[in-house]
Amino acid sequence: MASWTGVGSYPWEDPDEAARTVFGELAQLPHLPELPARGAGADIIGRTASLLVDIPVEVQPSGWRVARGPGRDLARAGSFLSYDLEAVERHGAGYTGPFKVQAAGPWTLAASVELRSGERMLGDRGAVADLAGSLAEGLRAHIADVAARLPGAELIVQIDEPSLPAVLAGRVPTASGYRRIAAPDPAVARERLGEVFAAVAEAGAVPAAHCCAGDVPIGLLRRSGARVLGLDATRLAPGSDEAVGEAVEAGTGLFLGVAARERAGVSDPVGTVDPVRELWNRIGFAPESLAGTVVVTPVCGLAGASPEGARAALEACREAARVLRDDPRG
């Protein structure tokens, strides 16, 4: 496993600049960049919706909504993804090694996309089941496409679930905002996630999960089939230590966020990795195992950073990874 990578999004709008950056700055584990500043369809929800099979969507003032048929919004989202894949194919020609792609997970999609009635899909169990199946089928095709463009790549598919903690806690509001949508049964939550992770694995890629909230359901994600977990190390509370320790003991890889979106410089890489060292110390694993288990990342996506801040965050990740490799004990 490589020692540092990005989460997914960046502030740039040019796919060539983004692809050049990820293959240059993240040579050990580049990934497919997301450039949401280009507008609707380049965001993570629109991009993932373009992968769905037989569930067309469109943009409404309130966000993405299920449509009667494919339209220009879906075509634009597909075009953005095609531009990004073409740029990666150009700049990654001959690349061999791990390569990561990202997509929104079924519960974040269900909490974000509306039915034609205007209510969120999350409130309709049948719709959520259809959505998970559609996403699983779309990811199979997406993985095959990326593999054909980068034949030397070992693909990792990161399923982004930023809304999962709110979904599980019943905190997602209805369209009116006066009520909250009931939390799904944990077994159902696991089943929907498991369907997606299984499809990724069956397509020959490594299933990963990312959530940069402080209350990540680590055990649920791992039991659902995630073989890599992306977490914000600066927000993990000691209450998560047992779940993290069990994941490491089970062979689960960790992508740990340590670098902020905006940094004046990288003069303190030791301070940057302190959350990782403290976590490792709390769960009682040998410091020497850090470099082989942990991949360093920014704390979350970099879409909200300035271009200079995004590059500084990637540089901070590289320096933090060097410290963990060369001086794991501190």
Secondary structure by P-SEA (a helix, b strand, c coil): ccccccccccccccaaaaaaaaaacccccccccccccccccccaaaaaaaacccbbbbbccccccccccccaaaaaaaaaaaaaaaaaaaaacccccbbbbbbbcaaaaaacccccccccccccaaaaaaaaaaaaaaaaaaaaaaaaaccccbbbbbbbccaaaaaaaccccccccccccccccaaaaaaaaaaaaaaaaaacbbbbbbbcccccaaaaaaaacccbbbbccccccccaaaaaaaaaaabbbbbcccccccccccccccccaaaaaaaaaaaccccccccccbbbbcccccccccaaaaaaaaaaaaaaaaaaaccccc
